[in-house]
Amino acid sequence: MLDHAAVVYGYFPAVSEGDDVILLEEPRPEANEIARIHFPRQQRGKFLCIADFIRSRELAEKTG
């Protein structure tokens, strides 16, 4: 069953805005947006969202 299994992974330049993760064309915060993915927040506990673990566009622009 797993004879043909494969894994593909990579890194994509991304920033966050609110609950959205934005994929960028280039690793610059002002680069063109390729896609925007909205992630829901947890309903209890720390109320985290995947976007909380990606540098915000605002912070990326400040720090370069």
Secondary structure as a PSIPRED ss2 file (coil, helix, strand):
# PSIPRED VFORMAT (PSIPRED V4.0)

   1 M C   1.000  0.000  0.000
   2 L C   1.000  0.000  0.000
   3 D C   1.000  0.000  0.000
   4 H C   1.000  0.000  0.000
   5 A C   1.000  0.000  0.000
   6 A C   1.000  0.000  0.000
   7 V C   1.000  0.000  0.000
   8 V C   1.000  0.000  0.000
   9 Y C   1.000  0.000  0.000
  10 G C   1.000  0.000  0.000
  11 Y C   1.000  0.000  0.000
  12 F C   1.000  0.000  0.000
  13 P C   1.000  0.000  0.000
  14 A E   0.000  0.000  1.000
  15 V E   0.000  0.000  1.000
  16 S E   0.000  0.000  1.000
  17 E E   0.000  0.000  1.000
  18 G C   1.000  0.000  0.000
  19 D C   1.000  0.000  0.000
  20 D E   0.000  0.000  1.000
  21 V E   0.000  0.000  1.000
  22 I E   0.000  0.000  1.000
  23 L E   0.000  0.000  1.000
  24 L E   0.000  0.000  1.000
  25 E C   1.000  0.000  0.000
  26 E C   1.000  0.000  0.000
  27 P C   1.000  0.000  0.000
  28 R C   1.000  0.000  0.000
  29 P C   1.000  0.000  0.000
  30 E C   1.000  0.000  0.000
  31 A C   1.000  0.000  0.000
  32 N C   1.000  0.000  0.000
  33 E E   0.000  0.000  1.000
  34 I E   0.000  0.000  1.000
  35 A E   0.000  0.000  1.000
  36 R E   0.000  0.000  1.000
  37 I E   0.000  0.000  1.000
  38 H E   0.000  0.000  1.000
  39 F C   1.000  0.000  0.000
  40 P C   1.000  0.000  0.000
  41 R C   1.000  0.000  0.000
  42 Q C   1.000  0.000  0.000
  43 Q C   1.000  0.000  0.000
  44 R C   1.000  0.000  0.000
  45 G C   1.000  0.000  0.000
  46 K C   1.000  0.000  0.000
  47 F C   1.000  0.000  0.000
  48 L C   1.000  0.000  0.000
  49 C C   1.000  0.000  0.000
  50 I H   0.000  1.000  0.000
  51 A H   0.000  1.000  0.000
  52 D H   0.000  1.000  0.000
  53 F H   0.000  1.000  0.000
  54 I C   1.000  0.000  0.000
  55 R C   1.000  0.000  0.000
  56 S E   0.000  0.000  1.000
  57 R H   0.000  1.000  0.000
  58 E H   0.000  1.000  0.000
  59 L H   0.000  1.000  0.000
  60 A H   0.000  1.000  0.000
  61 E H   0.000  1.000  0.000
  62 K H   0.000  1.000  0.000
  63 T H   0.000  1.000  0.000
  64 G C   1.000  0.000  0.000
